Amino acid sequence: MFKKIILAAMLNLPLLTSAHAAEATSWELFGWMEESLVGEWVLSGADQQIGTESYKHHAVLPLVGTDATGIAFKLIGGDVTIQEDLLPNTTKQMVTMYHCKDIACTNLKATHYCVKQNQPEFLANLRESTPERIIFDCDMSTELCRSDEDHVHQIIHELSNNGKHLKTSYLSWENQKQKSDSSIYHFDRK
């Protein structure tokens, strides 16, 4: 967090430290992600995979309720990028990179390297995100997000149980409509 404060000061950017503003700044949202998501998480037990069947996939089911990492977040690139590694060491492994959209960090960008063999790009939803619910929407200026192709269109990280439980949703779209078979996983802090 200290590096972000120094960088914000050098670039003359505001750095809010509370969630009381109507809209979060990109640095504030990055700070929430760093403080609440960074680390390793295990897939919750089958009884806690509420509202989803994603955990039943043959590559995922062996990890459910074990101490194997189901998702991990780490700081890279001089602590200004967060790398998400979903379902590591499985055939469904995917990576999402979260970082500033531009040098002024007007927004956070995410690129999701998907098993659907495409790479949707996202922008942080600064208006609707909170420290407990971090939302990234498909960047509608990109061709994939405007296309009929099956792709992840929204990523939502929801924290509960004092930051010890994480529900991560990868909401898929096809033919410009939300699909019913989106991937949703429940994790517990390792």
LUMMIDREN-290988 format. One record per residue (C-alpha): residue number from 1; residue in one letter; x, z, y. Coordinates in Angstrom, 2 decimals. Example, Ala and Ser with C-alpha at 12.3 -4.5 7.8 and 13.67 -1.06 7.14 Angstrom:
residues 2
+-----+---------+---------+---------+---------+
! num ! residuo !      px !      pz !      py !
+-----+---------+---------+---------+---------+
!   1 !       a !   12.30 !    7.80 !   -4.50 !
!   2 !       s !   13.67 !    7.14 !   -1.06 !
+-----+---------+---------+---------+---------+
This chain:
residues 190
+-----+---------+---------+---------+---------+
! num ! residuo !      px !      pz !      py !
+-----+---------+---------+---------+---------+
!   1 !       m !    0.00 !    0.00 !    0.00 !
!   2 !       f !    2.91 !    0.76 !    2.34 !
!   3 !       k !    4.15 !   -2.86 !    2.15 !
!   4 !       k !    0.69 !   -4.10 !    3.15 !
!   5 !       i !    0.63 !   -1.76 !    6.17 !
!   6 !       i !    4.03 !   -3.06 !    7.30 !
!   7 !       l !    2.98 !   -6.70 !    6.75 !
!   8 !       a !   -0.31 !   -6.16 !    8.58 !
!   9 !       a !    1.56 !   -4.63 !   11.52 !
!  10 !       m !    4.05 !   -7.53 !   11.60 !
!  11 !       l !    1.23 !  -10.08 !   11.59 !
!  12 !       n !   -0.82 !   -8.01 !   14.07 !
!  13 !       l !   -3.70 !   -7.76 !   11.57 !
!  14 !       p !   -6.26 !   -4.97 !   11.40 !
!  15 !       l !   -5.94 !   -2.70 !    8.38 !
!  16 !       l !   -9.06 !   -0.65 !    7.81 !
!  17 !       t !   -8.80 !    2.41 !    5.62 !
!  18 !       s !  -12.45 !    3.20 !    5.13 !
!  19 !       a !  -15.41 !    1.35 !    3.69 !
!  20 !       h !  -17.67 !    2.09 !    6.63 !
!  21 !       a !  -17.28 !   -1.33 !    8.26 !
!  22 !       a !  -20.04 !   -3.90 !    7.76 !
!  23 !       e !  -17.51 !   -6.29 !    6.26 !
!  24 !       a !  -14.27 !   -5.38 !    4.54 !
!  25 !       t !  -11.00 !   -6.94 !    5.61 !
!  26 !       s !   -9.00 !   -8.83 !    3.03 !
!  27 !       w !   -6.30 !   -6.14 !    3.14 !
!  28 !       e !   -8.86 !   -3.42 !    2.62 !
!  29 !       l !  -10.29 !   -5.21 !   -0.42 !
!  30 !       f !   -6.77 !   -5.81 !   -1.80 !
!  31 !       g !   -6.11 !   -2.09 !   -1.37 !
!  32 !       w !   -9.28 !   -1.22 !   -3.31 !
!  33 !       m !   -8.15 !   -3.52 !   -6.12 !
!  34 !       e !   -4.64 !   -2.04 !   -6.13 !
!  35 !       e !   -5.89 !    1.55 !   -6.16 !
!  36 !       s !   -8.71 !    1.15 !   -8.66 !
!  37 !       l !   -7.84 !   -1.72 !  -11.00 !
!  38 !       v !   -4.06 !   -1.77 !  -11.47 !
!  39 !       g !   -3.15 !   -0.55 !  -14.94 !
!  40 !       e !   -4.28 !   -1.15 !  -18.49 !
!  41 !       w !   -7.84 !   -0.92 !  -19.77 !
!  42 !       v !   -9.22 !   -0.93 !  -23.33 !
!  43 !       l !  -12.49 !   -2.49 !  -24.43 !
!  44 !       s !  -15.18 !    0.16 !  -24.62 !
!  45 !       g !  -16.86 !    0.84 !  -27.97 !
!  46 !       a !  -19.65 !   -1.46 !  -29.16 !
!  47 !       d !  -22.29 !    1.11 !  -28.13 !
!  48 !       q !  -21.01 !    0.89 !  -24.54 !
!  49 !       q !  -21.01 !   -2.93 !  -24.35 !
!  50 !       i !  -24.41 !   -2.81 !  -22.63 !
!  51 !       g !  -26.09 !   -6.04 !  -21.54 !
!  52 !       t !  -23.60 !   -8.31 !  -23.25 !
!  53 !       e !  -22.78 !   -9.98 !  -26.55 !
!  54 !       s !  -19.33 !  -11.18 !  -25.36 !
!  55 !       y !  -17.54 !   -8.47 !  -27.32 !
!  56 !       k !  -18.84 !   -9.94 !  -30.61 !
!  57 !       h !  -16.61 !  -13.04 !  -30.35 !
!  58 !       h !  -14.26 !  -13.21 !  -33.35 !
!  59 !       a !  -11.19 !  -12.96 !  -31.10 !
!  60 !       v !  -12.54 !   -9.97 !  -29.16 !
!  61 !       l !  -14.35 !   -7.82 !  -31.75 !
!  62 !       p !  -11.15 !   -6.49 !  -33.40 !
!  63 !       l !  -10.15 !   -4.96 !  -30.01 !
!  64 !       v !  -13.43 !   -3.15 !  -29.36 !
!  65 !       g !  -13.04 !    0.61 !  -29.41 !
!  66 !       t !   -9.29 !    0.47 !  -30.17 !
!  67 !       d !   -6.31 !    1.40 !  -28.01 !
!  68 !       a !   -5.31 !   -2.27 !  -27.65 !
!  69 !       t !   -5.25 !   -3.51 !  -24.07 !
!  70 !       g !   -8.39 !   -5.50 !  -23.27 !
!  71 !       i !   -7.53 !   -6.20 !  -19.63 !
!  72 !       a !   -4.55 !   -5.36 !  -17.47 !
!  73 !       f !   -3.91 !   -5.66 !  -13.75 !
!  74 !       k !   -0.42 !   -5.55 !  -12.25 !
!  75 !       l !    1.20 !   -6.15 !   -8.89 !
!  76 !       i !    3.63 !   -9.07 !   -8.77 !
!  77 !       g !    5.23 !  -11.28 !   -6.11 !
!  78 !       g !    6.57 !   -8.49 !   -3.93 !
!  79 !       d !    3.39 !   -6.45 !   -4.42 !
!  80 !       v !    1.18 !   -8.96 !   -2.58 !
!  81 !       t !   -0.40 !  -10.56 !   -5.67 !
!  82 !       i !   -2.45 !   -8.94 !   -8.41 !
!  83 !       q !   -2.29 !  -10.56 !  -11.84 !
!  84 !       e !   -5.23 !   -9.95 !  -14.15 !
!  85 !       d !   -4.57 !  -10.54 !  -17.85 !
!  86 !       l !   -7.85 !  -10.64 !  -19.78 !
!  87 !       l !   -7.83 !  -10.23 !  -23.57 !
!  88 !       p !   -4.04 !  -10.52 !  -23.92 !
!  89 !       n !   -2.62 !  -11.80 !  -27.21 !
!  90 !       t !   -5.95 !  -13.32 !  -28.31 !
!  91 !       t !   -7.24 !  -16.90 !  -28.41 !
!  92 !       k !   -9.49 !  -15.97 !  -25.45 !
!  93 !       q !   -6.61 !  -14.79 !  -23.24 !
!  94 !       m !   -7.13 !  -15.75 !  -19.59 !
!  95 !       v !   -5.26 !  -14.95 !  -16.40 !
!  96 !       t !   -6.57 !  -14.60 !  -12.85 !
!  97 !       m !   -4.27 !  -14.36 !   -9.84 !
!  98 !       y !   -5.51 !  -12.59 !   -6.67 !
!  99 !       h !   -3.63 !  -13.11 !   -3.39 !
! 100 !       c !   -4.01 !  -13.88 !    0.30 !
! 101 !       k !   -5.67 !  -17.20 !    1.04 !
! 102 !       d !   -3.28 !  -17.96 !    3.91 !
! 103 !       i !   -0.39 !  -16.45 !    5.86 !
! 104 !       a !   -2.78 !  -14.54 !    8.15 !
! 105 !       c !   -4.61 !  -13.22 !    5.06 !
! 106 !       t !   -8.03 !  -14.14 !    6.45 !
! 107 !       n !   -9.44 !  -13.77 !    2.95 !
! 108 !       l !   -8.34 !  -13.16 !   -0.62 !
! 109 !       k !   -8.21 !  -16.04 !   -3.02 !
! 110 !       a !   -8.34 !  -15.94 !   -6.80 !
! 111 !       t !   -7.51 !  -18.65 !   -9.33 !
! 112 !       h !   -8.85 !  -18.14 !  -12.85 !
! 113 !       y !   -6.99 !  -19.87 !  -15.68 !
! 114 !       c !   -9.84 !  -20.21 !  -18.14 !
! 115 !       v !  -10.25 !  -20.98 !  -21.85 !
! 116 !       k !  -12.76 !  -23.59 !  -20.67 !
! 117 !       q !   -9.60 !  -25.53 !  -19.74 !
! 118 !       n !  -10.28 !  -25.51 !  -16.02 !
! 119 !       q !   -9.11 !  -23.40 !  -13.09 !
! 120 !       p !  -11.91 !  -22.38 !  -10.74 !
! 121 !       e !  -10.83 !  -21.01 !   -7.37 !
! 122 !       f !  -12.60 !  -18.10 !   -5.69 !
! 123 !       l !  -12.81 !  -16.36 !   -2.34 !
! 124 !       a !  -13.46 !  -12.65 !   -1.95 !
! 125 !       n !  -16.96 !  -11.81 !   -0.83 !
! 126 !       l !  -15.89 !   -9.48 !    1.97 !
! 127 !       r !  -19.47 !   -8.79 !    3.05 !
! 128 !       e !  -20.82 !   -7.57 !   -0.30 !
! 129 !       s !  -17.72 !   -6.00 !   -1.85 !
! 130 !       t !  -17.27 !   -2.24 !   -1.87 !
! 131 !       p !  -14.61 !    0.01 !   -3.40 !
! 132 !       e !  -16.82 !    0.27 !   -6.51 !
! 133 !       r !  -17.98 !   -3.39 !   -6.68 !
! 134 !       i !  -15.47 !   -6.15 !   -5.98 !
! 135 !       i !  -16.93 !   -9.67 !   -5.85 !
! 136 !       f !  -15.26 !  -13.08 !   -5.84 !
! 137 !       d !  -17.42 !  -16.19 !   -5.35 !
! 138 !       c !  -16.49 !  -19.73 !   -6.34 !
! 139 !       d !  -14.83 !  -21.54 !   -3.44 !
! 140 !       m !  -17.43 !  -24.19 !   -2.63 !
! 141 !       s !  -14.83 !  -26.27 !   -0.80 !
! 142 !       t !  -13.31 !  -27.11 !   -4.21 !
! 143 !       e !  -14.49 !  -29.94 !   -6.43 !
! 144 !       l !  -14.93 !  -27.81 !   -9.56 !
! 145 !       c !  -17.21 !  -25.27 !   -7.87 !
! 146 !       r !  -19.49 !  -28.07 !   -6.63 !
! 147 !       s !  -19.48 !  -29.91 !   -9.96 !
! 148 !       d !  -21.82 !  -29.90 !  -12.96 !
! 149 !       e !  -18.89 !  -28.84 !  -15.20 !
! 150 !       d !  -19.16 !  -25.57 !  -17.11 !
! 151 !       h !  -17.02 !  -23.07 !  -15.17 !
! 152 !       v !  -16.82 !  -19.43 !  -14.12 !
! 153 !       h !  -18.61 !  -19.29 !  -10.77 !
! 154 !       q !  -18.38 !  -15.61 !   -9.88 !
! 155 !       i !  -16.18 !  -12.67 !  -10.90 !
! 156 !       i !  -17.46 !   -9.13 !  -10.40 !
! 157 !       h !  -15.48 !   -5.94 !  -11.10 !
! 158 !       e !  -17.72 !   -2.82 !  -11.10 !
! 159 !       l !  -16.22 !    0.65 !  -11.35 !
! 160 !       s !  -18.04 !    3.79 !  -12.45 !
! 161 !       n !  -17.37 !    7.20 !  -14.01 !
! 162 !       n !  -14.95 !    8.15 !  -11.21 !
! 163 !       g !  -12.96 !    4.92 !  -11.70 !
! 164 !       k !  -12.52 !    5.41 !  -15.44 !
! 165 !       h !  -15.02 !    2.70 !  -16.51 !
! 166 !       l !  -14.89 !   -0.97 !  -15.55 !
! 167 !       k !  -17.55 !   -3.62 !  -16.09 !
! 168 !       t !  -16.12 !   -7.08 !  -15.47 !
! 169 !       s !  -18.45 !  -10.09 !  -15.34 !
! 170 !       y !  -17.40 !  -13.73 !  -15.41 !
! 171 !       l !  -20.64 !  -15.49 !  -14.49 !
! 172 !       s !  -20.64 !  -19.10 !  -15.65 !
! 173 !       w !  -22.43 !  -22.07 !  -14.15 !
! 174 !       e !  -23.15 !  -25.51 !  -15.51 !
! 175 !       n !  -25.13 !  -28.29 !  -13.85 !
! 176 !       q !  -25.06 !  -26.15 !  -10.70 !
! 177 !       k !  -27.11 !  -23.36 !  -12.32 !
! 178 !       q !  -26.14 !  -19.98 !  -13.74 !
! 179 !       k !  -25.83 !  -19.97 !  -17.52 !
! 180 !       s !  -27.29 !  -17.22 !  -19.66 !
! 181 !       d !  -24.15 !  -16.87 !  -21.81 !
! 182 !       s !  -21.75 !  -15.52 !  -19.20 !
! 183 !       s !  -18.89 !  -13.27 !  -20.33 !
! 184 !       i !  -19.33 !   -9.58 !  -19.51 !
! 185 !       y !  -17.02 !   -6.87 !  -20.80 !
! 186 !       h !  -16.92 !   -3.09 !  -20.48 !
! 187 !       f !  -13.54 !   -1.36 !  -20.35 !
! 188 !       d !  -12.22 !    2.20 !  -20.14 !
! 189 !       r !   -8.97 !    3.20 !  -18.45 !
! 190 !       k !   -6.16 !    3.47 !  -20.97 !
+-----+---------+---------+---------+---------+
